[in-house]
Amino acid sequence: MSTTRSPEAKQARARRITVNSRAKGTQREIAQQKAAAKALAAAVPQGAVPQDRTAAARKREQREYVVGDYLHRLTGSRIRLLDTKAPDAPPDGIAPEIRPDGKALRYAVQCVDHDTGPIFYGTLRDAERAVRQSPGWCTGCAGLLMARPKVRTRNRALAR
């Protein structure tokens, strides 16, 4: 019994193989970079290089107004992360939000595609987490995520 694949199936398989090989190549490069950085860190004794924490803090404070424009990996929506206290912040730009306890929330996150936000966060880490979890605060992104079929279900249907 001979099994022949359709040309579409062959093309799909070829695409999967090229994407997987590209991903594996990228993973190898990242692993090599990590290994090189680890080897370099091991070669330099910890006590030899004093850490200047004030310089690192000063550099962290001098961010640009637009920290980053991100593309959500599941919804394809463009999310913008802003530092409202940056030195180059426009005078008519978004001002930091002040909470009732007096704490200023410095970072603003907004969905550019659905014109949602800004949502304010006190730390860059929280703001970056919000960028990754935009369907949680943007109704447009949540709608796109709900309309998107689950990959596992699709693969199960194709396997039958």
C-alpha positions in Angstrom: 0.0 0.0 0.0 1.6 3.2 -1.1 0.9 6.5 0.6 1.4 9.6 -1.3 1.1 13.1 0.1 -0.6 15.9 -1.6 1.5 18.8 -2.8 -0.1 21.1 -0.1 0.9 18.7 2.7 4.4 18.5 1.3 4.7 22.3 1.2 3.4 22.5 4.7 5.9 19.9 5.9 8.7 21.8 4.2 7.7 25.1 5.8 7.6 23.4 9.3 11.0 21.9 8.8 12.5 25.3 7.7 10.9 27.1 10.6 12.0 24.5 13.1 15.6 24.5 11.7 15.7 28.3 12.0 14.4 28.2 15.6 16.9 25.6 16.5 19.7 27.7 15.0 18.6 30.7 17.0 18.5 28.6 20.2 22.0 27.4 19.5 23.2 31.0 19.0 21.6 32.0 22.3 23.1 29.1 24.1 26.6 29.9 22.7 26.2 33.6 23.8 25.2 32.5 27.3 28.1 30.1 27.5 30.5 32.8 26.3 29.1 35.3 28.9 29.4 32.7 31.6 32.9 31.9 30.7 33.8 35.6 30.7 32.2 36.1 34.1 34.1 33.1 35.4 37.4 34.5 34.1 37.0 37.8 35.8 37.1 37.6 39.6 34.1 39.1 41.4 36.2 41.4 43.6 38.2 42.8 40.7 35.4 44.8 39.2 33.6 47.0 41.7 29.9 47.5 40.9 28.9 51.2 40.8 25.2 50.9 41.7 24.6 54.7 41.5 25.8 54.7 37.8 23.4 51.8 37.0 20.6 53.6 38.8 21.3 56.9 36.9 21.3 55.1 33.6 18.1 53.3 34.4 16.5 56.7 35.2 17.5 58.2 31.8 15.2 56.2 29.7 13.5 57.5 26.5 9.9 58.5 26.6 8.9 55.5 24.3 10.5 52.6 26.1 9.3 50.2 23.4 6.7 49.3 20.8 5.8 45.7 21.1 3.8 43.3 19.0 1.7 40.8 21.0 2.6 37.3 19.9 -0.9 35.9 20.0 -3.1 38.7 19.0 -0.8 40.7 16.7 -1.8 43.9 18.5 0.7 46.7 18.8 1.4 47.7 22.5 3.3 50.8 23.4 5.2 51.2 26.7 6.0 54.8 27.8 8.1 56.3 30.6 6.2 59.4 31.6 9.1 60.7 33.7 11.8 60.4 31.0 13.9 63.5 30.2 12.7 63.6 26.6 8.9 63.3 27.5 6.9 65.8 25.5 5.1 68.6 27.6 1.7 67.6 26.1 2.4 63.9 26.5 0.9 61.5 29.1 1.5 62.7 32.6 2.3 60.1 35.4 -0.7 59.0 37.4 -0.6 59.9 41.1 -2.3 57.4 43.4 -4.2 58.5 46.5 -1.3 57.6 48.7 0.9 60.0 46.8 3.0 57.4 44.9 3.6 58.3 41.2 3.0 55.5 38.7 5.7 56.2 36.1 5.1 53.7 33.3 2.1 53.8 31.0 1.0 51.0 28.7 -1.4 51.5 25.9 -2.8 49.4 23.0 -2.2 51.3 19.8 -4.5 49.1 17.6 -7.5 49.3 19.9 -6.8 52.8 21.4 -7.1 51.4 24.9 -5.3 52.9 27.9 -3.1 54.2 29.2 -2.8 51.9 32.1 -0.2 53.0 34.7 2.3 50.9 36.6 4.9 51.8 39.2 7.7 49.6 38.0 9.1 48.7 34.6 8.8 45.0 35.4 5.0 45.3 36.1 4.6 47.4 32.9 6.5 44.8 30.8 4.3 42.1 32.3 1.2 44.1 31.3 2.5 44.3 27.7 2.7 40.5 27.6 -0.8 40.2 29.1 -2.6 42.8 27.1 -5.8 40.6 26.7 -6.3 41.1 30.4 -6.8 44.9 30.2 -7.6 45.6 26.5 -11.1 44.4 25.5 -10.0 44.5 21.8 -7.1 42.1 22.4 -9.3 39.9 24.5 -11.8 39.6 21.7 -9.0 38.7 19.2 -7.8 36.0 21.6 -11.2 34.5 22.1 -11.8 34.4 18.3 -8.5 32.6 17.7 -8.8 28.8 17.6 -6.8 26.7 20.0 -3.7 25.1 18.3 -4.2 21.8 20.2 -7.7 21.4 19.0 -6.7 22.1 15.4 -3.9 19.6 15.5 -6.2 17.0 17.0 -8.7 17.5 14.1 -5.9 17.2 11.5 -4.6 14.0 13.1 -7.9 12.2 12.6 
